[in-house]
């Protein structure tokens, strides 16, 4: 009898787990493209549709999507990202890993390597990816080229751009894609915007914008840099993008590159467009271990609770669409179609639901609630909100004293949200301004969000 009950209990747990996983999937379109074009809202800090509905840039890094996947694989990938709550897919036309003369799909990207002769077959493929994403409500954040075609350093190259042909290419792209409903432009591609590169990137951006005024545009820099270093005041740059990169392991990197952007004037929205990838070796060295799902959540919540307008997830196996038979970059070890379901990617949907419950566009940093306490780098807490709500993120949980500011009601409800499964549990009521809190669990991998309303 006991054995039978044990089997029934196991089956019950398995069934409820399956139901929970199914409920965690995003239903319907990823976004509502009928709300109009995207723009910067009046605060200069967030993105919105033309009907003033806030827009959350929740991206995935799929640099080699266009070059390496076929139609069936693309459908599989995009559907996977839609059901996980992503809103944006970042990818590249002239990619880093395949040559401009022959992509993995067997057609040249350019005819005879000439930027003035885009391959009709290849660009038909680009068109198809953008259109398929639109059917799912997904935006494509599109890089016209990876940085190796401007400043080789690494990648296949070759350097093919001048300011003159970059402008022509940009204008051609603007004419081709100006009416796509689901496009965001990203200039750059893991490179500096200074030196000889500056005139080329400016020409490419200006060429696109000379025709296409419908789509937002940003710039993707190299690691531990921000687009603001070179282009904050450029008329074509609508929002800043930084790359916190794949070496740093704590909040110090955001203190160095994100927080200064949040305080720049005039204000422009800013976000981390390439944080530490799930399953990439720390600082590119296997002996250091690999970044995991908790590292994803740390960068997500710490950047968003600082005031970022969005966030881009990345997985080492997916950016390169790694598969057996392909050269592994950065020690990729899992085929892309298996890596799509890594836990870090699933965890983003819980943040999206939190973002849709609270109006982030009316919030701001609430770091003063921690008083004068020393904030350790490895468990650096971040607080965000307004008079109606405050959200506190603790990367490793633990105990802390917080000092609440004046809020709409003297009676506050405190709840804990588990960012690993999205479940919320009641903690306590309070009418006092000084509160000692203790998370349900603590230690590495035990991050928590305290919700105060």
Secondary structure by P-SEA (a helix, b strand, c coil): caaaaaaaaaaaaaaaaaaaaaaaccccccccccccbbbbcccccccccccccccccbbbbcccccccccaaaaaaaaaaaaaacccbbbbbcccccccccccccccccccccccccccaaaaaaaaaaaaaaaaacbbbbcccccccccccccccccccccaaaaaaaaaaaaaacccccbbbbbccccccccccaaaaaaaaaaaaacccccbbbbbbbcccccccccccccccccbbbbbcccccccccccccccccccccccbbbbbbccccccccccccccccccccaaaaaaaaaaaaaaccccbbbbbcccccccccccccccccccccccccccccccaaaaaaaaaaacccccccccccccccccccccbbbbbbbcccbbbbbbcbbbbbbbbbccccccbbbbbbbccccbbbbbcccccccbbbbbcccccccbbbbbbcc
